[in-house]
Amino acid sequence: MRAYVQQFLLDLIWTYRYLALFGLLALGIIGLPIPDETLMTFVGSLTAYGHLTFGKSLTVSFSGSMTGMLISYFIGRRVGKPFLDRFGKWFHLTPNRLAKGEKWFQKYGAWAIVFGYFVPGVRHLTCYLAGMSGIRFWRYFVYAGSGAFVWCFTFITLGRVIGRNWETVLHLLHVYMGRGVAIGILVIALGLLLFIWLRRRKSRPAR
């Protein structure tokens, strides 16, 4: 069933192209079960053979993602948690995912909006949680826009590079991406701690 749905969505991209890409990514960010990375990687592979252009694909993907992010942000800001408690199940936002997203957002703050794009099950929540947290719109827009651009650019470029082998490589990415993000965050945190320690040591008066 899942493979059938995925093939149906890919057929929509092939038939309606940029219009379908925009709409599906916006709905995927809101929370509908749409394989966002698969779609963008497929689109990237189409740009490698001239069926679509790289610039337009990136622009439309970014616009669709930001549309979904802004809709979710304003829903979270205006309605808040009661909306998610009541209608979250329709968007696969289960209580467990909500709890996971809240911990992620509390731990990393606004940076969770950027990193959340690359963590399945989290990116659909960070936009709602950002609105609920009261973060200012322009600050949210900058973080969400930065993450959306890097996310779209990464997978469309990946699809363009791997061409016909896009599906196999994407499967491997899904298997190891979560570990890679966790390791990356750990390396950054250790680097910051080392920098702070060296700076404090340097600032100590010599005996």
C-alpha positions in Angstrom: 0.0 0.0 0.0 2.8 2.4 0.9 4.6 1.7 -2.3 1.4 2.3 -4.3 0.9 5.7 -2.6 4.5 6.6 -3.2 4.2 5.7 -6.9 1.0 7.7 -7.2 2.7 10.8 -5.7 5.6 10.4 -8.1 3.2 10.1 -11.0 1.6 13.4 -9.9 5.0 15.0 -10.0 5.7 13.6 -13.4 2.3 14.8 -14.7 1.8 18.2 -13.0 5.4 18.9 -12.2 6.0 22.2 -10.4 2.3 22.6 -9.3 2.2 19.2 -7.7 5.7 19.7 -6.2 4.6 22.9 -4.5 1.3 21.5 -3.1 2.7 18.1 -1.9 5.6 19.7 0.0 3.3 22.2 1.6 0.9 19.4 2.7 3.8 17.3 3.8 5.2 20.0 6.1 1.8 20.5 7.6 1.8 16.8 8.6 0.2 14.7 5.9 2.0 11.4 5.3 3.9 12.5 2.2 7.5 11.3 1.5 9.1 14.7 1.2 12.7 13.7 0.7 11.6 11.0 -1.9 9.7 13.6 -3.9 12.6 16.1 -3.9 15.2 13.4 -4.8 13.0 12.2 -7.6 12.6 15.8 -8.8 16.4 16.2 -8.6 16.8 13.1 -10.8 14.4 14.7 -13.4 16.6 17.8 -13.6 19.6 15.6 -14.5 17.8 14.5 -17.7 16.3 17.9 -18.6 12.6 17.1 -17.7 12.7 19.9 -15.0 15.1 22.7 -14.4 17.2 22.8 -11.2 16.6 26.5 -10.4 12.8 26.2 -10.7 12.7 23.0 -8.8 14.7 24.5 -5.9 12.5 27.6 -5.9 9.2 25.8 -6.0 10.4 23.3 -3.3 11.5 26.1 -1.0 8.2 28.0 -1.6 6.1 24.9 -0.9 8.1 24.0 2.3 7.8 27.6 3.6 4.1 27.7 2.9 3.6 24.6 5.0 5.9 26.0 7.7 4.0 29.3 7.9 0.6 27.7 8.0 1.7 25.4 10.8 3.3 28.2 12.7 0.2 30.4 12.6 -2.0 27.4 13.6 0.3 26.8 16.6 0.3 30.4 17.5 -3.5 31.0 17.2 -4.9 27.7 18.4 -2.0 26.0 20.1 -2.0 22.5 21.7 -5.8 22.0 21.8 -5.7 21.8 18.0 -2.9 19.2 18.1 -4.7 17.2 20.8 -7.9 17.1 18.8 -6.8 16.9 15.2 -3.1 15.8 15.5 -4.1 12.1 14.8 -5.2 13.2 11.3 -1.7 14.4 10.6 0.1 11.5 12.3 1.0 13.7 15.2 0.6 11.2 17.9 1.1 11.9 21.6 4.5 10.2 21.5 5.6 12.3 18.6 4.4 15.4 20.3 6.3 14.6 23.5 9.4 13.9 21.3 9.1 17.2 19.5 8.6 19.1 22.7 11.7 17.7 24.2 13.7 18.4 21.0 12.4 22.0 21.0 13.1 22.6 24.7 16.6 21.2 24.3 17.7 23.1 21.1 15.3 26.0 21.0 15.0 27.8 17.7 17.8 25.6 16.2 15.4 22.7 16.4 13.6 24.4 13.5 16.7 24.1 11.3 17.8 20.6 12.3 14.2 19.4 12.5 14.0 19.3 8.7 16.4 16.4 8.6 14.8 14.3 11.4 11.7 12.3 10.3 8.8 12.8 12.7 10.2 16.0 14.1 10.1 18.5 11.3 6.3 18.3 11.2 6.2 19.4 14.9 8.8 22.1 15.2 6.7 24.6 13.3 3.6 24.1 15.5 5.8 24.2 18.6 7.5 27.4 17.5 4.1 29.1 17.1 3.0 27.8 20.5 6.2 28.9 22.2 5.6 32.6 21.1 8.8 32.9 19.2 8.7 36.1 17.1 7.7 35.7 13.5 10.7 37.2 11.8 13.1 35.2 14.0 11.1 32.1 13.1 11.1 33.0 9.4 14.9 33.3 9.3 15.4 29.9 11.0 12.7 28.2 9.1 13.9 29.7 5.8 17.5 28.7 6.4 16.6 25.1 7.2 14.1 24.9 4.3 16.7 26.1 1.8 19.5 23.7 3.0 17.0 20.8 3.1 15.6 21.4 -0.4 19.0 22.1 -1.9 20.5 18.9 -0.3 17.9 16.4 -1.6 17.4 18.0 -5.0 21.1 18.1 -5.6 21.4 14.6 -4.3 18.8 13.4 -6.9 20.5 15.3 -9.6 23.9 13.7 -8.8 22.7 10.1 -8.4 20.3 10.2 -11.4 18.6 6.8 -12.0 19.9 5.3 -8.7 18.1 7.9 -6.6 15.8 5.4 -4.9 18.5 3.1 -3.6 20.7 5.9 -2.3 17.7 7.5 -0.6 16.9 4.3 1.3 20.5 4.2 2.6 20.1 7.9 3.7 17.0 7.2 5.6 18.7 4.3 7.5 21.7 6.4 8.5 20.5 10.0 8.5 19.2 10.0 12.1 22.6 8.7 13.4 24.5 11.2 11.3 22.5 14.2 12.6 23.0 13.0 16.2 26.7 12.6 15.7 26.9 16.0 14.0 25.2 17.7 16.9 27.5 15.9 19.4 30.6 17.1 17.5 29.4 20.7 17.4 28.6 20.6 21.1 32.0 19.2 22.0 33.7 21.8 19.8 31.9 24.6 21.6 32.8 23.2 25.0 36.5 22.9 23.9 36.4 26.5 22.6 34.9 27.8 25.9 37.4 25.9 28.0 40.4 27.2 26.0 39.1 30.7 26.1 38.6 30.6 29.9 42.1 29.1 30.4 43.6 31.8 28.3 41.8 34.5 30.2 43.1 33.3 33.6 45.9 35.6 35.0 49.3 34.0 34.9 50.7 33.1 38.3 
